[in-house]
């Protein structure tokens, strides 16, 4: 069964077409990654599906029901984890979950039971009487998830749920996403961390300039790119690297420097590795390790969009 079906979806803001005749078909049980550079249109699509923005044209089906003017009759089967944390600092953790769960129709003992269950699921059961203003950023995001899942939704929309949090909370959220999926929820997941998409998503749609430009499993997307290779170089600590100098080498497409780790993407047919080594020798930069890597999702994304996910 299709949990989400979108046909020829269009949304314009003035002269800008944010969503340009998009088709999506997300099956029950999937973790569907919606990826795109900033301004690509993915957040607008999410907002339309959540009934926060009205479409200009196109058809939408959610949970096997056609969306007419609003999704009021479907909302109880959908959970939304927004990009910006949406919780109340003057309510306790438990009160926050109970408030949001009550909006989906839960009442009485079932409401209390589900609130405690959701807090336990995100690892905050020992914080139920505390106020979010005392929480870390990661704890707030976990509480945000608890507020979205207490009513046991069939579809969960998660818009960058791990942005700007500590590694421990991030790891907890990623495990929670997989567990929610194994418990029967279909998940739409947006992220600016490519490794999350590779780790989590059963299928991925890449959005750019308001269009779906590629779709498939991670392996299918990587197979699209056959003309790019990566060179990964490890240098000494505190080594200054002239990235522009590397970019000027013939065949080099991009350079990513993370402390003393340099990832250089270049055309497969080019013989740029010898020129790269010569550049490092001329700059008197000591290479501690060098290896060639095959195509990864980041490389495929860059090849398809010409921009990194965080651009």
ChimeraX attribute file (.defattr): number of C-alpha atoms within 10 A of each C-alpha:
attribute: neighborCount
match mode: 1-to-1
recipient: residues
	/A:1	11
	/A:2	17
	/A:3	20
	/A:4	21
	/A:5	19
	/A:6	19
	/A:7	15
	/A:8	14
	/A:9	21
	/A:10	21
	/A:11	23
	/A:12	15
	/A:13	9
	/A:14	7
	/A:15	6
	/A:16	11
	/A:17	15
	/A:18	22
	/A:19	26
	/A:20	19
	/A:21	17
	/A:22	19
	/A:23	16
	/A:24	16
	/A:25	14
	/A:26	20
	/A:27	17
	/A:28	18
	/A:29	19
	/A:30	22
	/A:31	25
	/A:32	24
	/A:33	26
	/A:34	25
	/A:35	25
	/A:36	29
	/A:37	21
	/A:38	17
	/A:39	14
	/A:40	20
	/A:41	24
	/A:42	26
	/A:43	20
	/A:44	20
	/A:45	25
	/A:46	21
	/A:47	16
	/A:48	17
	/A:49	22
	/A:50	18
	/A:51	16
	/A:52	12
	/A:53	13
	/A:54	16
	/A:55	20
	/A:56	11
	/A:57	14
	/A:58	14
	/A:59	15
	/A:60	22
	/A:61	18
	/A:62	20
	/A:63	20
	/A:64	13
	/A:65	15
	/A:66	16
	/A:67	17
	/A:68	11
	/A:69	9
	/A:70	15
	/A:71	18
	/A:72	10
	/A:73	10
	/A:74	14
	/A:75	18
	/A:76	18
	/A:77	17
	/A:78	24
	/A:79	26
	/A:80	21
	/A:81	23
	/A:82	19
	/A:83	17
	/A:84	12
	/A:85	15
	/A:86	15
	/A:87	20
	/A:88	15
	/A:89	15
	/A:90	12
	/A:91	16
	/A:92	18
	/A:93	29
	/A:94	23
	/A:95	19
	/A:96	24
	/A:97	30
	/A:98	25
	/A:99	17
	/A:100	20
	/A:101	25
	/A:102	17
	/A:103	12
	/A:104	18
	/A:105	10
	/A:106	19
	/A:107	14
	/A:108	9
	/A:109	9
	/A:110	10
	/A:111	19
	/A:112	19
	/A:113	13
	/A:114	21
	/A:115	30
	/A:116	20
	/A:117	17
	/A:118	26
	/A:119	24
	/A:120	15
	/A:121	19
	/A:122	20
	/A:123	18
	/A:124	20
	/A:125	16
	/A:126	11
	/A:127	17
	/A:128	19
	/A:129	12
	/A:130	17
	/A:131	18
	/A:132	21
	/A:133	14
	/A:134	10
	/A:135	15
	/A:136	13
	/A:137	18
	/A:138	21
	/A:139	20
	/A:140	23
	/A:141	28
	/A:142	27
	/A:143	28
	/A:144	25
	/A:145	28
	/A:146	31
	/A:147	27
	/A:148	24
	/A:149	28
	/A:150	26
	/A:151	26
	/A:152	20
	/A:153	21
	/A:154	21
	/A:155	26
	/A:156	24
	/A:157	24
	/A:158	22
	/A:159	22
	/A:160	17
	/A:161	26
	/A:162	25
	/A:163	16
	/A:164	11
	/A:165	16
	/A:166	13
	/A:167	11
	/A:168	9
	/A:169	20
	/A:170	20
	/A:171	13
	/A:172	16
	/A:173	20
	/A:174	16
	/A:175	14
	/A:176	17
	/A:177	22
	/A:178	16
	/A:179	13
	/A:180	20
	/A:181	20
	/A:182	12
	/A:183	12
	/A:184	15
	/A:185	25
	/A:186	27
	/A:187	29
	/A:188	22
	/A:189	24
	/A:190	27
	/A:191	21
	/A:192	21
	/A:193	15
	/A:194	17
	/A:195	12
	/A:196	17
	/A:197	23
	/A:198	18
	/A:199	11
	/A:200	20
	/A:201	21
	/A:202	15
	/A:203	22
	/A:204	26
	/A:205	22
	/A:206	22
	/A:207	26
	/A:208	24
	/A:209	19
	/A:210	25
	/A:211	22
	/A:212	22
	/A:213	14
	/A:214	16
	/A:215	16
	/A:216	15
	/A:217	16
	/A:218	21
	/A:219	14
	/A:220	15
	/A:221	22
	/A:222	19
	/A:223	13
	/A:224	14
	/A:225	18
	/A:226	13
	/A:227	12
	/A:228	21
	/A:229	21
	/A:230	23
	/A:231	18
	/A:232	18
	/A:233	18
	/A:234	17
	/A:235	20
	/A:236	14
	/A:237	10
	/A:238	8
	/A:239	12
	/A:240	12
	/A:241	16
	/A:242	12
	/A:243	14
	/A:244	10
	/A:245	13
	/A:246	19
	/A:247	17
	/A:248	11
	/A:249	15
	/A:250	14
	/A:251	18
	/A:252	23
	/A:253	19
	/A:254	20
	/A:255	19
	/A:256	12
	/A:257	14
	/A:258	9
	/A:259	14
	/A:260	16
	/A:261	17
	/A:262	18
	/A:263	19
	/A:264	24
	/A:265	24
	/A:266	24
	/A:267	16
	/A:268	14
	/A:269	10
	/A:270	14
	/A:271	13
	/A:272	20
	/A:273	17
	/A:274	9
	/A:275	15
	/A:276	19
	/A:277	15
	/A:278	12
	/A:279	16
	/A:280	17
	/A:281	12
	/A:282	9
	/A:283	13
	/A:284	9
	/A:285	15
	/A:286	13
	/A:287	14
	/A:288	10
	/A:289	11
	/A:290	15
	/A:291	10
	/A:292	14
	/A:293	14
	/A:294	11
	/A:295	20
	/A:296	20
	/A:297	19
	/A:298	18
	/A:299	21
	/A:300	21
	/A:301	24
	/A:302	17
	/A:303	18
	/A:304	18
	/A:305	18
	/A:306	15
	/A:307	16
	/A:308	18
	/A:309	17
	/A:310	11
	/A:311	10
